Amino acid sequence: MRRSVLGRAVVVMHCAISCCALLLTCLGASPASASSPWLRSMSVFPSGGVAAYSAVADVNRDGKQDLIVSNLNGNISVLLGNGNGTFAAPRTIAALGGGSYPIAIADFNHDGIADLVVLNPIKQSVSIYLGYGNGTFEAPKSQTVANTPEISEDPFASLWRV
């Protein structure tokens, strides 16, 4: 996953050997450029479990990017961004039981606040957690679907399909 944060690229990687999400923050310079290093830092942050899926968005409307992580233990956590490349400790948004759940962030109800969608391929359901704009979310509204839900991997669109 790659998102632009104040002119920098943020790449989120998942580490299967520890319970952490890795965040790489890169400068705007090209890796081929000899004038400056392109990799500024690599930091490890606990995610509340072994990270499987992640999304980046400003869920508390403070102008700083936050990290939402779906872990293999079924916990979905939010790590609020501090604005300096670090994050607060993970807070659990949902405890869905064992398994990993694909997630996506978008403004699904068009109120200007980031919302969270969680797909459950086993139960063939989609759950939307409407954001309050302070880093917390409403109880989910779930819908069973006829097909196994999946999130579009298109990096140029914030689309999800069922």
N, C-alpha and C positions, 0 to 999 in steps of 0.2 A: 504494500500500500504506500502511495506517495502523495503527499499533500503539500501545498505551498503555505508556509507560515512566515509572514513578514519578509518575503523575499528569499527565504531559505526553503530547502526541500526537507521534508520530514519523511523518513522511511521507517516503518514499523516492522520489526521482524519478531518471530516467535521462537523461543528457545525450549526445546523438548527435554533438555537435561536438567532444567531447574524451573522453579515456579516464577518466572520473570518474563516481562515483555522488554524487548530491546528497542531503544530509540536511537536512530542515527540522525544527527543534524549536520547538514552539509552547507557549505558556503556556496554562493552563486558562481564561483569560478569553475571552469571546466577542469576535469581530472587531468586533461592533457596539458593544462597550463603549468608552466614551470615557475611562474611568478608568485604563486601562493598555493598553499595546500588546500585541497578541496574538502577534506574531511575534518571538520572542526572538533567533533567529540563523539564518543559512543558511551552511552550511559545505560545502566541496567536498573529497572524498576520492578518491584514486586507487583504482580497483577491479581493476586487473590487466588491463584491456582496456576496450573500449566496453561499458558495462553494458546488458544486455537484460532480465534478470529479477533479482529480489532477494527475500530473505526476512529476517525479523528474529527472532532467538531468542537465548537465553543458552546457547551451545553449550559453554562451558567452566565452567559452574556457579559463576560468581563473583558472581552477582546483577546483572550488568551486561549490557545487551542488545548482541548482536553482529550484524553484518551479513554475510549470505552473498550473493554476487553471481555470476550466470551472465553471462559476457561473450560478445560476438559472435565472438571468436577461439576459442571452445570451452573457455576456462579458467573454472573455477569457483573463486572465491576466498572466503576468510573474512577479515573485518576485525574483530578482537576489540575490543570496546568498552572504553574507559577509565573509563566511568562519569561523565564530565564533558562529554559531547557530542562527544568526539573518539574516533578509532579508531586502532589500530595499523596499520602497513603491511599490505597484503594478502598473505596466504599462499595458495598454490595448493592446493586440495583435489583437483582433478582437471583433467587436460588432455585434453579429448575431441576435439580437432581442430576445424576451422572450423565455424562455425554456432552458433546460440544454443540453449540447452536450458532449458525451463521447469523450475523447482525449487519445492519446498515443504519446510517443516520441520514435523515432528511427532514424537511418541514412538511409533514404529511397533511396537516390540517390548515396550512397556509396562514398561521398566526405569527410568523416571524421567529418562532422558537424551535430549536432542534428537537426532533422526536426520534425514538428508537424503534426499529422493527426487528423482531426476533423470529427466525424460522425454526420450526420443529419438524424435520423431515420424518421422524418416526410417527408422530401423531398426525402428520399431514395438516399442520396448522400454521397460521401466521398470527403473531401477536404484536400489537402496536402499543408502545408506551409513550403517551403524549408528554412532552417536556413541560415543566413549570417555568423554565428559564433560570433556575437557581441551582442546577446540577442534580435535581431530583425529578422523578417521573411519576405520573399517575399510575394507578393499577392498570394492568394490561387489558386491552380489548382484543379478544382472540376470535379467529374465524377458521373453521375447518375448511380445507380445500380438497378438491377431488384429486389433484396431482401432487407429487412431491414438490414442495416449494424450493426455489433456488434464487440466489441473488445474481444479477448480471455482473460479469467481470469486466465490463466495458469501463476503462478508466476515464473516459471522456463524458460519461453520463451518470447521473445519480438516479438510475432506474432500478427497479426491482420488479420481478415478474413472478407470477404464480402459475 
